Amino acid sequence: MLFGWPLSWAWVVGCSCLLYVSVVLLWRSLSWLYRYQRLCRCVRNVPGWPTHWLWGNLRQIGPDEKSMLRLLRFATDNRYRMTKAWAGPFNVTINIHHPDLVREVLKHPKHPQVYDLLRPWLGDGLLLSGGAKWQRHRKLLTPSFHLEVLRPYVSVYNKCLRVFLDKWTLAAERRGPVKVFDTVSLLSLDIVLQCAFRFDSN
């Protein structure tokens, strides 16, 4: 008898399992709470939109480019060098808007969590690889981008850029919105077609 209960192995094993699960859940909750408070302390002084305790900034951030433009406008209007955006109560994203900060971030080693998301799409090439593999790929590609190799293509770049700027001038005269991504993608395609295949796509 233990506290008036009949003592059996099943009861002891059940209580032990319940105690073990409770301790594990308590430990996980406390470690998660510690990491969450540490994250909040780290980003406390980073400016950002007002957040909801549960949704974060999910209502302000949408799947389209308009929400990104709102965030950029918010940052530029207030002259913020960086802003934060919460995706729910647990995930925060730091958006960098100043070139000096971008330079500092790019100096540091590649962050594995970000690059693991891109690896299934882009593969483990020059952009995502590191260490000896990155050095080997870089060594192979460096002669291709030597100034003397690229010099004959400067006239092609200038010709494509003139077409590109003419399109933007027409759009500015119409005072309508310009889809930057589309026109820059067409510029890149035009340069590749003319340099690699001698095809004048215009």
Disulfide bonds with the S-S distance in Angstrom:
none
